Amino acid sequence: MSARANLRKMRCYDATIVVISLFLIFFCDPTSSECTQQGPCICVLPDGRYYNVTGLADSEPFRDSKNNLTVLFHPCTNVQMLLNNKTCGQNGQKVSLCMNNTLTLLYGTVEETQMKWSTEGNCPTFEVHHNDTKWIIDIICQKENRISFSLDYPLSPSSKTHRLTLASSYGCIIQPEQGLSTGSILVIISFAIVVLYFISGVVALKTLRGATGRQMVPNHDFWCKLPSLVRDGIVFTFNCCRAGSYERI
């Protein structure tokens, strides 16, 4: 293969890389990499959409048991928990998560919990860190009006990292409330000014000059001529300013 052919092939390859890179930049969702926590159970994406699972704080602790592992989880707030007739936490401390791994009771609190975005599961998660143990709880959107909680993996009592799933309608993304746009605000202000202008003008002319009928309209002659002025202006514009004199308008 000639050097010219190799050069042409390299240029085509570079062009392909550039096109793919531009596609990823402009069309891929940038919100999948970060979610800012605002409160124990609220996570906001850069585009304004957010997750809010605060409603789960009113529920009883969720429970699941597998392979000699039993987990209790209460998101958003710390509560008193009993597991196997033993109190989780030290000295009656309230906790958010409690797990019995057949050897001891492990626990975590809301203060040790972060709500963030998981690129692995493409969903928000709770990450609970206590000493050398970590629990990752994926928050899944479930349209049905029920809640499911499960211990996923690894199912080993000696593991230091545990993965769980919490599925609920509270796990669905929420669209931000749309306020009035700048254009809408300007239209409302302009309309209010026009209404105020006419009302105050009518009152002033009626009170000060005793005007009646059409004469009560402020600047009556101007408003009567306005439609024809607008028409002449449009004609002048579409004729590309070819009128003999601007005074005709």
Secondary structure as UniProt FT lines:
FT   HELIX           3..27
FT   HELIX           30..33
FT   STRAND          36..37
FT   TURN            40..41
FT   STRAND          42..44
FT   TURN            46..47
FT   STRAND          50..52
FT   HELIX           54..58
FT   STRAND          62..66
FT   TURN            67..68
FT   STRAND          69..73
FT   STRAND          82..83
FT   TURN            84..85
FT   STRAND          86..87
FT   TURN            91..92
FT   STRAND          97..100
FT   STRAND          105..108
FT   HELIX           110..112
FT   STRAND          113..118
FT   TURN            119..122
FT   STRAND          123..130
FT   TURN            131..132
FT   STRAND          133..141
FT   STRAND          148..153
FT   TURN            157..158
FT   STRAND          161..168
FT   HELIX           169..171
FT   HELIX           182..208
FT   HELIX           213..216
FT   TURN            218..219
FT   HELIX           220..238
FT   TURN            239..241
FT   HELIX           246..248
//
